[in-house]
Amino acid sequence: MNCAERLVAIFGSQAEVARRFRLDRAVVNNWVKSGYVPARWAMEVEHVSGGQVTAVEILNEANARKPIRLKSRPDGESFFGSALSGSDTMNKYAPAKRISSFHPPQRTLMGPGPTEIHPRVLTTMSQPAIGYLDPVFVEMMEELKSLLRYAYQTRNPLTFPVSGPGSVGMEYCFVNLVSPGDKVIVCRNGVFGGRMIENVERCGGIPVIVEDKWGEPVDPQKLEDALRKNPDVRIVAFVHAETSTGVLSDARTLVEIAHRHNALAIVDAVTSLGGSPVLVDEWNLDAVYSASQKCLSCTPGLSPVSFSERVVDYVKARKDKIHSWFMDMNLLLGYWGETTRTYHHTAPTNSLFALHEALLLIREEGLDNCWARHQRHHIALKAGLEAMGLKFLVKEQYQIPQMNAVLCPEGVNEAEVRKTLLSEFGLEIGAGLGPLAGKIWRFGLMGYSCRPDNVMLCLSALGSVLDDLGYPVHVGDAEAAAHGAYAAMHAEAAKAKKKREAAKAVA
Ligand SMILES: Cc1ncc(COP(=O)(O)O)c(C=O)c1O
């Protein structure tokens, strides 16, 4: 029996193997058909099978079936003349031979991002590379833009992923909208508002800071007052969902105020997009950016942005040259624009395949179902955490489901808990940042990580670690509370469905 068949025998069926490895069944079927499990799964197989199939067996079998052949000519023969020939010269710069391929462990990711990635997204990402001007790729780009418009609920033609993480999306907005000497209002209620201030300063702008307490939303009245005091401000910036505290600000109201004072709004939707409503058109957001590794559950490294026509006109009317070649909106339009496709930079093609698939999953689920799922698991997690006696940092009405910031109880070593969760349960949660370092834990429920199995694992793992540290928790209470919350929500949903069906029957 080969290793793939042994796994099927151990777990009872191909479907069960697929479930254990969080893979599509077709992938497992392919392992069985080809007679080996690819080498990159070696560590994972040993872990998941509890050592019944070892990593060495996987590696040996995979190597026998598909040996790695890299050399196309005999050793020592070189195109580059004698100076570089011979392995001794080359080895001077090479790392030690014992370094082998990297196989990351399987983790449950419940921090502030990155999240776990759906197997369909991982599979798509490992498809063959193609050129970024290949007609097939160009077709995919158009679909990707429309899927992003769906996620952002906008018709903005200028909606596309910037190559780079969320910080690049943030910088992209500031670099294009802020000229030297411009006054910009930045609302700060956590770490990322602080980053916005840095961006304004680096663009040569003058930040006017509207300060709110960490853990509280941006106060619309304070923004109104600041705009009255500074009538020359043309740009307002704020973070919709502050990841450092888990608080949601009222984007619609803040943008309304900005527009009333003739200012455009830059909105950080890094943590909100996909997890809570971000209604770009309905709320009239001007420049909005997000990141691929939060509720979109893709690999890090892409920042979806969307710009209104107002922003495009504003940037086009700028008299000075934008102070970044890479981020100049006018230049990038040549690649991502509606009609043209000319070389701007080498787009990260496989990451873009992955984002396409991640957004397709959201489209298939339905955005409103996706928001509801985040809310449902947040309610269950909260019920469990509160049953343990833990308190949320943010008042209930401002909490975002995807980022749950909880106060670390007095006398408990915050870092020790996180370390033990990772080493003993393979569970990653987030720490507090800035003034909240050592004081809170951040439990992410984002995208593909937002699942009931993660909620239950997290509660029982945390309960067990806190109990070991002598914190008075009744083991099992948290899980029971979460189960209770799920049951109540299911009953509520069933009642609502019955009511809808009855109304339909009458109609
Ligand atoms: C609200 C917010 N803005 C910006 C960023 C920066 O994104 P990235 O880490 O992808 O550069 C983050 C990252 O966590 C964030 O949470």
PDBQT file of the ligand as one rigid body, heavy atoms in Angstrom, charges set to zero:
ROOT
HETATM    1  C1  LIG A 601      -6.670  48.837  10.261  1.00  0.00    +0.000 C 
HETATM    2  C2  LIG A 601      -5.383  48.470   9.588  1.00  0.00    +0.000 A 
HETATM    3  N1  LIG A 601      -4.843  49.308   8.702  1.00  0.00    +0.000 NA
HETATM    4  C3  LIG A 601      -3.692  49.024   8.076  1.00  0.00    +0.000 A 
HETATM    5  C4  LIG A 601      -3.012  47.846   8.311  1.00  0.00    +0.000 A 
HETATM    6  C5  LIG A 601      -1.745  47.543   7.590  1.00  0.00    +0.000 C 
HETATM    7  O1  LIG A 601      -1.912  46.405   6.773  1.00  0.00    +0.000 OA
HETATM    8  P1  LIG A 601      -0.687  45.467   6.383  1.00  0.00    +0.000 P 
HETATM    9  O2  LIG A 601      -0.192  44.843   7.644  1.00  0.00    +0.000 OA
HETATM   10  O3  LIG A 601      -1.284  44.479   5.424  1.00  0.00    +0.000 OA
HETATM   11  O4  LIG A 601       0.343  46.325   5.758  1.00  0.00    +0.000 OA
HETATM   12  C6  LIG A 601      -3.532  46.943   9.231  1.00  0.00    +0.000 A 
HETATM   13  C7  LIG A 601      -2.835  45.697   9.540  1.00  0.00    +0.000 C 
HETATM   14  O5  LIG A 601      -3.163  44.964  10.432  1.00  0.00    +0.000 OA
HETATM   15  C8  LIG A 601      -4.751  47.260   9.878  1.00  0.00    +0.000 A 
HETATM   16  O6  LIG A 601      -5.298  46.411  10.750  1.00  0.00    +0.000 OA
ENDROOT
TORSDOF 0
